[in-house]
Amino acid sequence: MSLFDKFRKNSEPTEYVEAWKVIVSGTVQGVGFRYSVATLADAMSIPGTVKNNPDGTVTIVLQANKGKVDEFLKDLPHNLSPFAKITNMKVGKLENVGKLHSFRVLY
């Protein structure tokens, strides 16, 4: 038995949690938008990530039930930095996402 086999057998199965991907467009890069998203997610205790995309949009991944995600998306426009503006949000469910433990801004 190798050292890696020992750890593999003792590791617990991955816990999958409901996760959602939100693509946001508008004035969302270079204006403190990711910080606004992270602040709201932390305040609501929602783990996930936020990152800029090359096309000028931003991707948010949230790990919460649909009700909490809906609440987050309703509150987000009212909790933005003063220079940010959302013009569109496209929401989709993600499958087989392992449990996240905090919210992170990705660079």
Phi, psi and chi 1 to 4 in degrees:
 res  aa     phi    psi   chi1   chi2   chi3   chi4
   1 MET       -  128.4  175.5 -172.4  -59.3      -
   2 SER   -83.5  166.7   76.9      -      -      -
   3 LEU   -59.1  -39.8  177.7   63.1      -      -
   4 PHE   -66.6  -37.8  -63.4  112.2      -      -
   5 ASP   -62.4  -38.2  -70.5  -24.5      -      -
   6 LYS   -59.5  -45.4  177.7 -179.0  175.7 -174.9
   7 PHE   -72.0  -37.3  -73.1  109.7      -      -
   8 ARG   -62.8  -42.1 -166.1  171.1  -62.1  127.1
   9 LYS   -70.3  -31.4  -72.3  179.3 -178.6  177.5
  10 ASN   -86.9  -12.1  -69.2  -25.9      -      -
  11 SER   -74.7  146.0   66.4      -      -      -
  12 GLU   -81.0  153.6  -64.6  179.4   21.0      -
  13 PRO   -63.9  150.8   12.0  -16.8      -      -
  14 THR   -67.4  133.9  -58.0      -      -      -
  15 GLU   -90.3  123.6  179.0 -177.5  -11.8      -
  16 TYR   -97.8  135.5  -66.5  107.7      -      -
  17 VAL  -126.1  150.3 -178.8      -      -      -
  18 GLU   -56.6  128.6 -159.7  169.3   22.8      -
  19 ALA  -136.0  150.1      -      -      -      -
  20 TRP  -133.0  142.4  -57.0   85.8      -      -
  21 LYS  -113.2  128.9  176.7  176.1  158.5 -179.1
  22 VAL  -122.1  122.7 -176.3      -      -      -
  23 ILE  -100.7  120.7  -54.1  -68.6      -      -
  24 VAL  -112.3  133.7 -176.4      -      -      -
  25 SER  -122.7  164.6   56.6      -      -      -
  26 GLY   130.6 -148.2      -      -      -      -
  27 THR   -91.9   86.5  -52.8      -      -      -
  28 VAL  -128.3    3.8  -69.1      -      -      -
  29 GLN  -123.4  137.1  -71.0 -167.1   16.3      -
  30 GLY    77.7   15.9      -      -      -      -
  31 VAL  -130.9   14.6  -68.6      -      -      -
  32 GLY    82.9   15.1      -      -      -      -
  33 PHE   -63.7  -46.9 -179.7   78.0      -      -
  34 ARG   -60.8  -38.5  -71.0  179.4  -61.2  165.1
  35 TYR   -63.7  -40.9  175.8   77.3      -      -
  36 SER   -62.1  -43.0  -62.1      -      -      -
  37 VAL   -62.4  -47.7  169.5      -      -      -
  38 ALA   -62.6  -40.4      -      -      -      -
  39 THR   -63.0  -45.3  -60.0      -      -      -
  40 LEU   -67.3  -43.7 -179.5   59.4      -      -
  41 ALA   -61.0  -42.7      -      -      -      -
  42 ASP   -62.9  -42.9  -77.3  -19.2      -      -
  43 ALA   -62.8  -31.9      -      -      -      -
  44 MET   -95.0    3.3  -65.3  179.7   71.1      -
  45 SER    56.5   45.5  -60.1      -      -      -
  46 ILE  -109.0  117.7  -60.2  174.9      -      -
  47 PRO   -76.8  157.1   22.5  -26.1      -      -
  48 GLY   159.5 -157.6      -      -      -      -
  49 THR  -145.0  162.6   61.3      -      -      -
  50 VAL  -143.2  136.4   61.3      -      -      -
  51 LYS  -150.2  150.6   70.3  173.9 -177.4  172.0
  52 ASN   -76.4  146.1  -73.4  -17.5      -      -
  53 ASN  -109.9  152.8  -60.6  -41.3      -      -
  54 PRO   -59.3  -24.5  -21.3   29.3      -      -
  55 ASP   -85.7    6.4   65.3   -2.2      -      -
  56 GLY    93.3   -4.4      -      -      -      -
  57 THR   -89.3  175.3   62.4      -      -      -
  58 VAL  -129.3  138.0  170.9      -      -      -
  59 THR  -104.8  128.1  -62.4      -      -      -
  60 ILE  -114.6  130.9  -56.0  168.1      -      -
  61 VAL  -113.7  126.6  172.5      -      -      -
  62 LEU  -122.4  139.3  -58.6  168.0      -      -
  63 GLN  -116.3   97.2 -140.9  170.3   44.7      -
  64 ALA  -166.5  168.8      -      -      -      -
  65 ASN   -71.5  164.1   65.2   44.2      -      -
  66 LYS   -58.7  -38.3 -178.7  146.4  177.0   30.5
  67 GLY   -61.1  -42.7      -      -      -      -
  68 LYS   -70.7  -36.7 -162.1  160.7 -170.9  179.6
  69 VAL   -64.9  -43.6  169.4      -      -      -
  70 ASP   -59.6  -41.7  -72.3  -16.5      -      -
  71 GLU   -62.9  -44.3 -178.3 -177.5  -12.4      -
  72 PHE   -58.4  -48.5  175.1   89.5      -      -
  73 LEU   -67.1  -30.8  -64.1  176.5      -      -
  74 LYS   -70.1  -39.0 -174.4 -178.8  120.3 -145.0
  75 ASP   -80.2  -26.6  -69.8  -10.4      -      -
  76 LEU   -54.4  -48.9 -177.8   59.6      -      -
  77 PRO   -60.3  -21.9  -23.4   33.3      -      -
  78 HIS   -91.4   -0.7  -52.8  -71.0      -      -
  79 ASN  -127.0   30.7  -70.6  -79.0      -      -
  80 LEU   -92.3  159.3  -64.0  177.6      -      -
  81 SER   -62.0  155.4   71.4      -      -      -
  82 PRO   -63.7  -17.6    9.1  -14.4      -      -
  83 PHE   -97.2  -10.3  -56.0  105.5      -      -
  84 ALA   -87.6  149.8      -      -      -      -
  85 LYS  -149.7  128.5 -178.6 -179.5  177.9 -172.0
  86 ILE   -94.4  129.1  -63.7  170.6      -      -
  87 THR  -108.5  -22.6   57.8      -      -      -
  88 ASN  -158.3  144.7 -169.0   36.3      -      -
  89 MET  -133.2  128.4  -72.1 -168.4  -80.1      -
  90 LYS  -115.1  120.3 -172.7  165.4   80.1  171.3
  91 VAL  -112.0  135.4 -178.2      -      -      -
  92 GLY  -144.4  152.3      -      -      -      -
  93 LYS   -84.2  141.4 -169.2  167.4 -176.3 -178.6
  94 LEU  -103.6  147.3  -64.6  171.8      -      -
  95 GLU  -109.2  150.2  -61.5  -64.8  -31.9      -
  96 ASN    53.7   50.1  -60.9  -36.7      -      -
  97 VAL  -100.6  122.9  176.4      -      -      -
  98 GLY   -66.2  156.7      -      -      -      -
  99 LYS   -61.1  128.0 -175.3  167.0  176.2   58.3
 100 LEU   -98.0  154.8  -58.7  171.6      -      -
 101 HIS  -115.6  -10.1  -60.7  -76.6      -      -
 102 SER  -156.2  177.8   62.7      -      -      -
 103 PHE  -104.9  134.8 -163.3   91.1      -      -
 104 ARG  -131.7  142.3  -62.2 -172.0   55.7  170.3
 105 VAL   -88.9  124.1  176.3      -      -      -
 106 LEU   -97.1  142.9  -56.9  178.6      -      -
 107 TYR  -116.3      -  -63.6   95.4      -      -
